[in-house]
Amino acid sequence: MANNLSWKAAIVIFTLSWVSSSLADDAKEPLVFTVASNETEGYLRYIRSANHYGISVKTLGLGKPWLGGDMKSVGGGYKINLLREALKPYRKESERLVLFTDSYDVVFLMPWEKIVQKFLTFNASVVFGAEGFCWPDESLKSLYPPLEGRGMRFLNSGLFMGYADKLYLMLKTPSKDTDDDQLYYTNVYLDKQLRNELNIKLDHMASLFQNLNGVEEQVILSLEPSEAEATLKNTEYTSKPAIVHGNGPSKLALNSYANYLAGAFLDGVCKTVEENRIQLDDEKELPLVTMALFIEKPTPFLEEWFDKITKLNYPGDRLDVLVHSGVAYHEPVVKAFLSQQEGRYRSLKSISHSDDHKEAVARAFATKHCRQRGCDYLFVVDSEGHLDNPNVLRALIEANRNVISPVLTRPEKVWSNFWGALSNQGFYARSNDYMDIVGRKLLGLWNVPFISIVYLIKRSILPEVSYSLKETDPDMAMCWHFRSKGIFMHVINMEQYGHLIDTEYFDMDRTHPDFYQLFNNRHDWEQRYLSPEYQQQLETTFVPKQPCPDVYWFAVGTDRFCDDLKEIVEAFGKWSDGTHNDNRLQGGYEAVPTRDIHMNQVGLEQVWLKFLQLYIRPLQEKVFTGYFHDPPRSLMNFVVRYRPDEQPSLRPHHDSSTYTINIALNSAGIDYEGGGCHFLRYNCSVKDTRKGWLLMHPGRLTHFHEGLLTTKGTRYIMISFVDP
């Protein structure tokens, strides 16, 4: 019996010991509090960072009305009252650590164990973060105790940590919900007796807490060789804080840092791009999208822009298309698109320039139209943004962000449709990672302060969209409103989605102004005007056609190239008279006259010289080996017109050139009959020349030649005497 009692006593003692131990362990469990009324993107980012480090956060006030004022100047006493109530059950616990943080603009940088280690180095009961500004009452500045050494002097209430009993005592003074929380804690700290009694200290050198406002330039991303993920380093104090707070206007800096923090990038790989993704399933109905197309400025290569819109890999019955054209010049192209696509989309609506809708009004109408059509997304595409990747809309939807834009750049340039940072005046500033993003050295998803030209917005965000702001263009106004409301704008560059057009030097007064765009929009110029066969002719295995000795035949221009150039000179119309007198030439005399128009007469001289350098010189070096001249020179670049009733042929002659190119601008047997080139020394003729193809032959000495008789119609050729 005694043994049995001893056994039972042992059980009781063990049980009491276990309970006591459990209670002791529970007392050591940390409490992490924050306040948030809504699950904003900033809040979700905060929770994501906490989860990354295994930190459990209790959110106070979530889903309830915010009672702490508008927070545009002062306010936030509501946070004090929520925390005081939450701490009541723990008000006598002297060993339990409590951390309080703001949420919308805070990111964790370390796990709890390291946070505790840093806290313990202060030998304090309560530690607040510090900042360089005495806010909200600057008159209290002189009451702060002097700094012992370097550091930030003033209290910030967005981050603090301490023992539960001390924190509860700190909160004993009643506070109105609309009182200012930072002023409340400042008054506690400035009360010397209370400061000493509660053992409150400030983290002057950002060892534990980093408040960013005013010190953004001294805080950098840090990635040690032994570490997989980045953290922050304060270069002024060589400290690595455990939690960062984007207080005041430093929220944009925090957004930029947070693209890489808390495991957002691991071993150089973006992880957030794979988070919260959705997968579109063609077996189910895809989301309804209103695609708003805006032509707000004269834009080259608009036909190709529309063509790429039609090739988007998205079902037409799930797209409502709205087109706003603010440029009268582009009306024919717009009308052609509307006519060709009628019946293809769920709906198709246009706003003409004659409706006199200002850009901001038209863009606001698009958001309204989207909601009226029951859309899930608004997809905005401006005429500068060419969507080369037909899957771009799907990619943006699957990324599942409130506002997202594909990274688009001007080919071979760093001009893009986003800004990585803002200047103090709210304009463009280059972020440290901008070049890596536009150059695709880093691939992923980034939170940025400005997007434009092409972007996707979820319907839930549309009520927050505004394109109006005094003396600000619509894009900047929209982004300002997003930033002011804490709505994140993301860019993604996981694929090549498209490119941007340069609209700056597009002269609508010219005939076919796109033809003049070789310098500004070379990529698009080549797509429209350079023969699809051109590139293969540069391959080492390619053998060019040689219809006569040392006369080579190359494909160089598309039909559109030929037609546009022909129409440019015909619209100009000032053909030479075919006599020897020619005041366009130095000396005023032409030895072998033709009916022609020079490139410098139609403003194409520099474009043509660039054409010779980029596309003719490589062909020349392939066939006339050993001759190099970069850039080529040419004083005579002109279009010749042959007609039976005007000038049907050209007498035998040598060209004043090292080599000559002769491009056929229309088709033998269709546009004209007869014609061609006869090389007398070899008794060899090239007839039935192909439209867009050039003949290349030596100029002086060997290739004495004549223009054969054009018997019917009109023959056009483009001539250059290269390296005279």
SERO-98664 format. One record per residue: x negated, y, z of N, C-alpha, C in turn. Coordinates in steps of 0.2 Angstrom, whole numbers, plus 5000, padded with zeros to 4 digits. Layout:
residues N
XYZXYZXYZ;...
***
This chain:
residues 724
499649945000500050005000499650065000;499150065004498650125004498350134998;498150074995497750084988498250114983;498950094984499450114979499550194980;499550214986499550284988498950324985;498450294986497850324983497850334976;498150284973498150284965498650344963;499250344967499750394965499450464967;499050474972498750534974498250564968;497950514966497450524961497750554954;498350524953498750544947498950614948;499250634954499450694955498850744955;498350734958497750774958497550784951;497550734947497250734940497750784936;498450774937498950814933498850884935;498850904942498750974944498151004941;497550964941496950984938497051004931;497450954927497550964920497951034918;498451034923498951094922498551154923;498151154929497751214930497251234925;496951184922496451194917496751224911;497351194909497751214903497951294904;498151304910498351374911497751424911;497151394913496551434913496351444906;496451394902496251394894496751444891;497351444893497951484890497751554891;497551564897497351634899496751664895;496351624892495851644888495951654881;496551624879496851634872496851704870;496651724865496651794863497351814861;497451884862498051914859497951964854;498151954848498052004843498652034841;498752104842499352134840499252184835;499752194831499852244826500552264825;500652324822501352344821501452354813;502052334811502252344804502952334803;503252374800503952374799504152334792;503652334787503852304781503152264779;503352214775502752174773502452204766;502152254767501852294761501252254759;500952274753500352234751499752244755;499752304759499252324763499352274769;499952264772500052214777499852144775;500052124769499952054767499152044766;498852094764498052094764497752084771;498052124775497852114782497952044785;498552014784498651954786498251904783;498051914776497651864773496951864776;496651924778496051924780496051894787;496551904791496551864798496651794797;497051764792497051694791496351664789;496051704785495351684782494951664788;494951704793494451694799494851654805;495451634803495751594808496051634814;496151694813496451734818497251744818;497551724823498251724824498451794826;498951824822499151894824499851894825;500051934830500751944832500952014830;501452014825501652074822502252104826;502252164828502752194832503152244827;503852244828504252284824504352264817;504152204815504252184808504952174807;505152204801505852194799506352244802;506052284807506552334811506352404808;506852454809506752514807506152554810;505752584807505152624809505452684813;505252694819505452744824504952794825;504352794822503752834825503652894821;504152924817504052984813503852964806;503753024802503553014795502752994795;502353014800501652994800501253034795;501553094792501253134787500753174791;500853194797500353234801500253194808;500753194812500753164818501253114819;501253074824501753024825501452954827;501852904828501652834830501752814837;502052854841502152834848502552774849;502952754843503352694843502852634844;502252644841501752584842501552574849;501452634853501352624860501852584864;502452604862503052574866503152504864;503052484858503052414856502452374860;501852404860501352364863501452364870;501652414874501752414881502252354882;502852344879503352294880503052224879;502552224873502252154872501752134877;501452184881500952164886501252154893;501852164894502152154900502052084903;502152034899502051964902501351954904;500851994902500151984903499852034907;500252074910499952144913499552124919;499552064922499052054928498452014926;498451994919497951954917497251984916;496751974920496152014919495651984915;495751924913495251884909495451884901;496151894900496351884893496151944889;495851934884495651984879496252004874;496352064873496852084868496552134863;496752124857496552164852497152194848;497152264848497652294844497352334838;497652324832497452354826498052384822;497952434818498452454813498452394808;498852394803498952334799498852354791;499252414789499252424782498552444779;498152464783497452494781496852464785;496952394787496452364791496252294788;495652274788495452214786494952184791;495052124792494552084797493952064793;493352064796492752054793492351994796;492651964802492251914805492751874809;492551814811493051774815493051794823;493551774826493651794833493051794838;492651734837492051724841491551784841;491451804835490951854834491251924836;491951934835492251994838492151994845;492251944849492151944856491451954858;490951924854490251934856490052014855;490352044850490252114849490552154855;491152134857491452174862491152164869;490852104870490552094877489852144877;489552164872488952194872489052264875;489752294875489852354877489952364885;489952304888490052304896490652354898;491152344894491752394895492352344896;492852374899493552344899493952364893;493852414890494252434884493752474880;493752454873493352484868493852514862;493752574861494052604855493552614849;493852614843493452634838493352714838;492752734835492652804835492652834827;492752904827492652934820492353004821;492253034816491853094816492353154816;493053144817493453204817493853204823;493953264826494353264832495053284830;495453234830496153234827496653204832;497253224833497553284829497553344832;497153354838497053424841496353434842;496153474837495453494837495153534843;495653564847495453604852495153564858;495353494858495053454863494353434862;494053454856493353434855492853444860;492953504863492453524869492553484875;493053444876493253404882492953334881;492653314875492353254875491753254878;491553194881490853194884490353194879;489753224880489253224875489053154873;488753154867488553084865487853074868;487653014869487052994871486652964865;486353004861486052984855486552994849;486452954844486852964838487552924838;487952944833488552914832489152954831;489752924830490352964829490652974836;490853034837490953064844491753054847;492153044842492853054844493252994843;493752984847494152924848494652914841;494752854839495252834834495652784837;496252784836496752734839496952684835;496652674829496852624824496552554826;496052554830495752494832495552494840;495752454844495452454851495552384854;495152364859495152304862494952304869;495252264873495152264880495552204884;495452204890495752154894496552174896;496952124896497652144896497852184902;497552174908497852214913497652284913;497052294910496752364909497152404904;497352364898497652394893498352414895;498652374899499352384902499352454906;498852454911498752514915498652574910;498352564905498152624901498852654897;499352604897499952624894500552644899;500352654905500852664910501252734909;500952784906501252844905501752844900;502352854901502952854896502752894889;503052874884502852904877503552904873;503652954870504252954865503952924859;504452894855504252854849503952904844;504152964844503853014839503253044841;503053034847502453064850501853034846;501253074846500753044842500252994846;500152944843499852884847499152904848;498752934843498052954844497953004849;498453054850498353104855498553074862;498953024862499052994868498452954871;498152914867497552884869496952934870;496952984866496353034867496453064874;497053084876497153114883496953064889;497052994887496852944892496152944893;495752954887495052944887494753004890;495053064889494753134891494853144899;495353104902495453104909494853064912;494353094914493753064917493853014922;494253024927494452974932494752914929;495252924924495552864921495052824917;494652864913494152834909493652794913;493452814919493052774923493352714926;493952734928494352674932494552614927;494652634921494852584916494252564912;493652594913493052574910493152574902;493352634900493452644893492852674889;492652644884492052664880492252664872;491852704869491952714862491452674858;491652654852491152614848490852664843;490352704846490052764842489652744836;489352684836488952664830489252614826;489852604826490252554822489952484822;489852464829489552394830490152344829;490752364832491352324832491852344827;491952414827492552444823492252494819;492452494812492252544807492852574805;492852644807493352684804493052724798;493352724792492952744786493052814785;493552854787493652924785493052964787;492752994781492153044782491453004782;491452944782490852904781490852854776;491252864771491352814766490652804762;490252854761489652854758489052814761;489152804768488652774772488852694773;489452684771489652614772489552574765;489252514765489152484758489352404759;489452374754489552304754488852274755;488852224759488252184760488352114759;487852084756487952014754487251984755;487151944761486451914762486351854758;485751844756485551784752485851714755;485851714761486151654765486851644765;487251704763487951704765488351704758;488951664758489351654752489751714751;489951754756490451804756490151874758;490451924756490151994757490552024764;490152064767490452104773490252174772;490352214777490152284776489552304781;489152354779488652374783488652444783;488552474789488452544790487752564790;487552594784486852604783486552664788;486952704791486752754795486552724802;486852664804486752634811486452564810;486452544804486252474802486652424806;487252444807487752394810488252364805;488452304807488952264803489552254807;490052304806490652294810491052234809;491552214814491952154813492652174810;492852234810493452254808493452324805;493752334799493652394796494352424795;494352494796495052534796494952594791;495352594786495352644781495852704783;495652734788496052784791496052854787;496552884787496652954783496552944776;496152984773496052984765495652924763;495352884768494852834766495152774763;495852774763496152704761495952684754;495852734749495552704743494852674743;494452694748493852664749493952594751;494352584756494552524759494852474753;495252504749495552464744494952434739;494452474738493952454734493452404737;493352414744492952364747493252294748;493952304749494352244751494352194745;494252224739494152174733493652124734;493252134739492652084740492652054747;493052074751492952064758493452004760;493251974766493651914769493751864764;493251844760493251784756493651804749;493751864748494051884741493651864736;492951874737492451844732492051794736;491951734734491451684737491051664732;490351664733489851644729489951674722;490151744722490251774716490851764712;491251724714491951704711492551734714;492951764711493551794713494051744715;494251744722494751694724495451724724;495551794725496151814725496551814719;496251804713496551804707496951734706;496751684710497151624710497651614716;497751674720498151674726498851694723;499351664726500051694725500251684717;499951654713500051644706500751604705;501051624700501651584698501451554691;501851504689501751464683502351474679;502351504673502851504668503051444665;503651424665503851354662504351364657;504151354650504551364645505151324645;505151274649505751224650506351264653;506151314657506651354661506651424657;507151464659507251534657506651574659;506351604655505751654657506051714660;505651754664505951814666506151864661;506651904662506851954657506352014658;506152044652505652094652505852144648;505852214650505952264646505252294643;505152284637504552314634504552384631;504252424634504352504632503752524629;503852534622503252554618503252634617;502652664618502652734618502152754613;502352804609501852834604501952904605;501452934610501452994612500953044609;500553014605500053054602499853024595;499653064590499453034584498952984585;499052924582498652864584498452824577;497852814576497652774570497852704571;497852664565497952594565498652574569;499152614568499752604572500152544569;500052524562500352464559500052404563;499452404564499152344567499352334574;499452394578499752394584500452364585;500852384580501552354580501452274578;501052264574500952194571500852144577;500352174582500152134588500752124593;501152174593501752174597502152114595;502252114589502752064586502451994587;501751984588501451914589501451894596;501651934601501651914608501951854609;501651804613501951744614502451744620;503051774618503551774623504251774619;504751734621505351734617505751794616;505951814610506251874609506951884613;507251824614507851834618507751844625;507151854627507051874634506651944635;506651974629506352044628506852094626;506952144630507252204628506752254626;506752284620506252324617506452394616;506152444619506252514619505652554616;505752584610505252624607505352694608;504852734610504852804610504352834606;504552874600504052904596504052974597;503553004599503553074600503153114594;502953074589502553104584502953094577;503153144574503453144568503053104562;502453114562502053084557502153004557;502252974563502252904563502952874562;503452924560504152894560504252844554;503852844548503952794544503752724546;503252724550502952664553503452634558;503652674562504152654567504852634564;505052664559505652644556505552574553;504952564550504852504547504852444552;504552454558504552404563505252394565;505652444566506352434569506752394564;506652414557507052374552506852304552;506152294552505952224551506152174557;506152204563506252164569506952164572;507452194568508152194570508452124570;508752114576509052054578508552004581;507852014581507451974584507451974592;507552034595507452034602508152044605;508152034612508852034616509152104614;508752154614509052214612508452254609;508552304605508052344602508352414601;508052464605508252534605507652584604;507852634601507252684599507452754601;506952794603507052864605506652904600;506952934595506552974590506253034593;505753064589505453124591505953184590;506453174586506953224585507453224591;507453174595507853184601507553224606;506953244605506553294609506553274616;506353214618506253194625505553204626;505353244631504653244634504453174636;503753174636503453104638503753084645;503753124650503953104657504653084657;505053114653505753104653505853034649;505453024644505552964640505352904644;504852914648504552854652505052844658;505352894661505852884666506452854663;506652864657507152834654507052754653;506452744652506252674651506352634658;506152664663506352624670507052614671;507452674669508152664670508452614665;508252614659508452564654508352494656;507752484659507552414662508052394667;508152434672508652414677509352404674;509552444670510252434667510252364663;509752344660509752284656509552224661;509552234667509452184672508752144672;508252184670507552164669507252134676;506752094675506352074680505752114680;505552134675504852174674504952224669;504552274670504452334665503752324662;503752314655503052304652502952364648;502452414650502352474646501752464642;501852484635501252474631501252544627;500652584628500552644624500152624617;500252674613499952654606499252654606;498852674611498152664611497952594613;498452554615498252484618498452434613;497952404610498052344605498052284609;498552244609498552184613498352124608;497752114608497452064603497551994606;497651984612497851914615498551904615;498851864611499651854612499951834618;499451804623499751784629499651834635;499551894633499351944638499951954643;500551954640501151964644501251914649;501151844647501251794651500651794657;500051814655499551814660499651864665;499951924664500151974669500651944673;501151914670501751894675501451834679;501051794677500851734681500351764687;500051814686499651844691500051864697;500651884696501151894701500951954706;500852004703500752064707501252124706;501352164710501852214709501752264703;501152284703500952324697500252294695;500152284688499552254686499452274679;498852284677498652304670498052254668;498052244661497452204659496952254657;496252234659495752284657495652284650;495752344647495652354640495052414639;494652404634494052444633494052464626;493752524624493552534617492952494615;492952454610492452404608491752444608;491352404611490652424612490552494616;491052514620491052574624491252554631;491152594636491352584643492052624644;492352654640492952684641493552634642;493852644647494352594648495052624650;495552584652496152604654496252604662;495752604665495852604673495252644676;495352674682494752704685494652664691;493952654693493752614699493752654705;493752724704493752764710493952834708;494052874713494352944711493852994714;493753054711493353104714493753144719;493453194723493853224728494453264725;494353284719494953324716495453274713;495353214713495853164711495753144704;495253154701495053134694494553074694;494353054688493952994687493253004691;493152944694492452944697492252864696;491652854694491352784692491252744699;491552694700491452654705490852604704;490552584710489952544709490052484705;490652454704490752394701491052404694;491152464692491552484686491152444680;490552454679490252434673490252354673;490152324679490252244679490952224677;491452264679492152244677492252254670;492152314667492252324660491752284655;491152264658490752224654490852144655;491352134660491552064661490952024664;490452054668489952024671490251994678;490852024680491252004686491951984683;492251934684492851914682493351904688;493951934687494351934693494951984693;495152004699495752044700495552094705;495652164703495452214707495952264709;495952294715496452344717496052414715;496452454711496052514708496552574709;496352634709496752694710497152724704;496952694698497252724692497252674687;497852664684497952624678498352664672;498252644666498652674661498652634655;499052654650499152624643499452564643;499252514646499652444647499752424654;500352414656500452384663501052354664;501152314669501752274670501952294677;502652304678502852324685503452284686;503452254692504052214695504652264696;505252234695505852274695505952304702;505652264708505752294714505352354716;504952374711504452434712504752484708;505252474704505452524699505752584703;506152584708506352644712505752684714;505152664715504652704717504252734711;504452714705504052744699504352814698;503852864697504052934695503452954691;503652984685503153014681503053084681;503353114686503353194687502953214693;502553254691502153294697501853354694;501853404697501753474695501053474691;500953504685500353514681499953444681;500353384680499953324680500253284674;499853244671500153204665500553144668;500953114664501353064667501053004670;500452984667500052924670499852944677;499553004677499253024684499753034689;500353054687500853064692501152994694;501252954690501452884692500952854697;500352854695499852824700499752864706;499852924706499852964713500452944717;501052934714501552914718501452844721;501152794717501052734719500552734725;500052774724499552774730499852804736;500252854735500552894741501052844745;501252794741501752744744501452684746;500752674746500452614747500552554743;500752574737500852524732500252504728;499952444728499352434725499352424717;498852454714498852444707498252394705;498352344702497852294700497652294693;497052274692496852264685496552194685;496552154679496352094678495952084672;495352054672494952044666494751974665;495151924667494951854667494851834659;495251864655495151854648495051914644;494951914638494951974633495651984631;495952034633496652044632496852084626;496352134625496452174619495952234619;496052284616495552344616495952414615;495552464616495852534616495652564609;496152604607495952644601495752714603;495352744600495152814601495552864596;495952904600496452944596496153014595;495553034597495353104598495253134591;495053104586494853134580495253114574;495953104576496353074571496753134567;496553144561496753204558497353194553;497953204555498553194551498653234545;498253284544498253324538497953294532;497553234533497153204528497653154525;497453134519497853074516497453014519;497852964521497652904524497052924529;497252954535496752974540496452914543;496752854543496352794546495752784542;495652794536495052784532494452814535;494652874538494052914541493852894548;494052834550493952814557493352774558;492952764553492452714554491952734560;491852794562491452814567491752794574;492452814574492752814581493152754582;493352714577493652654578493452604573;492752584574492452544569492752474569;492952444575493252374575493852374571;494352424572494952424569494852444561;494352484560494252494553494052434549;493552394552493352334549493952284548;494352284553494952234552495352254547;495452314545495952334540495552344533;494952364533494652384527494052334524;493752304529493252254527493452194524;493252164519493452104516493352044521;493852004522493751944526493151894524;492951904518492451864515491751894517;491751954519491051994520490551954524;490751934530490351904535489951844533;490351804529490051734527489451754522;489451804519488951824514488351844517;488251854523487651864527487351804529;487651744529487351684531486851664527;486351634530485651614526485851564521;486351524521486451474516486951504511;487151564511487651584506487251604500;487451584494487151604488487651654484;487451714483487851764480487951744472;488451764470488551764462488151814459;487851794453487351834449487551834442;488051874440488351864433487851884428;487351924430486851944425486151954429;485551944426484951944430484952004435;484751994441484752044446485352084447;485952064445486552094446486952044451;487152074457487452024462488152054463;488552004464489252014465489452004473;489752054476489952034483490652064485;490952024489491652054492491452104497;491752154497491652204502492252244505;492752254501493352294503493952254502;494452264506495152234506495552274500;496052254498496552284494496752354497;496852354503497052414507496452464506;495852444507495252484506495252524499;495352484494495352514487495952554486;496552534488497152574487497152644491;496852644497496852704501496352754498;495752724496495252764494495452794487;495752754483496052784477496552834478;497052824483497552874484497252944487;496752934491496352994494496153034488;495753014483495453054478496053074474;496553034472497053064468497453114471;497553114478497953164481497553224481;496853224481496453284481496453314474;496453264469496653284462496153324458;495553354461495153394457494553354454;494753324448494353284445493853324441;493253304440492753344436492953344429;492753384424492953384417492653344413;492053304415491753264411491253294406;491053354408490553394404489853394408;489353414404488753424408488653474413;489153524413489153574418489453554424;489153554429489453524436489153564442;489553614444489253664449489253624456;489453564456489453524463488653504464;488353504459487653474459487153534459;486553514463486053564463485753574456;485753634453485553644446486153654442;486753624444487353634440487353594434;486953544433486953504426486953434428;487453394424487453324425487253294418;486753244418486453224412486953174409;487253124413487753074411488453094415;488853134412489453154416489953104415;490353104421490953064421491553104424;492153074423492753104427492753084434;492553124439492453094446492653144451;492653114457492753154463492253134468;491853184471491353164476491553154483;491253104486491553094493491453154498;491053204496490953264501491553314499;491853304493492453344492493053324496;493153264498493653234502493553224509;492953254511492753244518492553174520;492253134515492053064517491353054516;490953104515490253094514489953054520;489953074526489653044532489952974533;490552964532490852904533490552854528;490552874522490252834516489552814518;489152864520488452844521488352794527;488852804532488852754537489052684534;489552684530489752624526489152594523;488752634519488152604516487652574521;487552604527487152584532487352514535;487952514537488252454540488352394536;488652404530488852354526488552334520;488252384517487852374510487152364511;486852394516486152384517485952304519;486352274523486252204524486252154518;486752174514486852134507486252144503;486052214503485452224499484852194501;484652184508484152154510484152084509;484752054508484751984507484551964500;484752004495484551994488483952024485;483752084487483152114485482652114491;482452054492481952044498481352084498;481152104503480552144504480652224504;481252244502481452314502481852334508;481652374512482052394518482052474518;482552504519482652574520483252584525;483152604531483752604536483652674539;484152724538484752714534484652724527;485052704523484952714516485152784514;484852814509485052884507485452884501;485852924500486252924494486552994493;486353034487486553094486487153094481;487253044478487853034474488252984476;488852994478489352944480490052974478;490352934473490952964469491352914467;491952934466492452884462492552914455;492452864450492552874443493252854441;493552894436494152874433494052864426;494252804423494252794416494952794413;495052824408495752824404495552824397;495952794393495852794386495952864383;496452904386496552974383496153024387;495653004391495253054396494553044395;494252994398493552964397493652894397;493552854392493752784392493052744393;492452774392491852734393491252784395;490752754395490152794397489552764393;489152814390488552794386488052764390;487552724387487052694390486552744394;486352724400485952764404485652724410;485152754413484852734419485152774425;485252734430485452774436484852804440;484952864443484452894447484452864454;484252794455484352764461483752704461;483652684468483352624468483752564467;484352564469484852524467485552554468;486052524464486652554463487252504465;487752534468488352494470488952514466;489352474463489852494459490452444461;490952484465491552444468492152454464;492452394462493052404458493652414463;494052474461494552494466495252474463;495252444457495952414455495752354451;496352324448496252254445496252254438;495752224435495752214427496352174425;496652184420497152144417497852164420;497852204426498452224429498552294429;498052334431498052404431497752434425;497352394422497052424416496752364411;496652384405496352334401495652354398;495252314396494552334394494152344400;493652394399493152414405492652354406;492252374411491652334413491052364412;490452324413489752354413489352314409;489052344404488552304400487852324401;487452274402486652284403486352264397;486052324394485852314387485152274387;484752274391484152244391484252164391;484752144395484852074395485452054391;485752104387486352084383486852044387;487052074393487452034398487952084400;488552064400489152104402489552074408;489752124412490152094418490852134417;491352084415492052114414492552084419;493152094418493652074423493352074430;493152134432492852144439493452134444;493252114450493752094455493852154460;494452174461494652224466494352214472;493952264475493652264481492952234481;492752204476492052174475491652224472;490952224474490452274471489952234467;489752264462489152244458488552284461;488052254463487352284465486852264460;486452314458485952304453485452364454;484852344452484252404452484452464448;484252514449484352574446483952594440;483352614442482852634436482552574433;482252594427481852554422482252484420;482452444424482652374421483352374419;483752414422484452394421484852454418;484552464412484952514407485652484405;486152524406486852494406487352554403;487852524402488452574399489052544402;489552594402490252584404490652564398;490952504398491352474392491952514392;492252514386492852544384493452524388;493852564391494452554394494952564389;495352514387495852524382496552534384;496752524390497452534392497452544400;497852594402497952604409497352644412;497252644419496752684422496352634426;495652644425495152604429494852654434;494752624440494452664446493852624448;493252654449492652624452492352674457;492052644462491752684467490952674466;490552734465489852724464489452754469;488852724471488352754475487752744472;487352794471486652794469486152794475;485952734477485652724484484852734483;484652774488483952794488483652814482;483852874480483652904473482852924473;
***
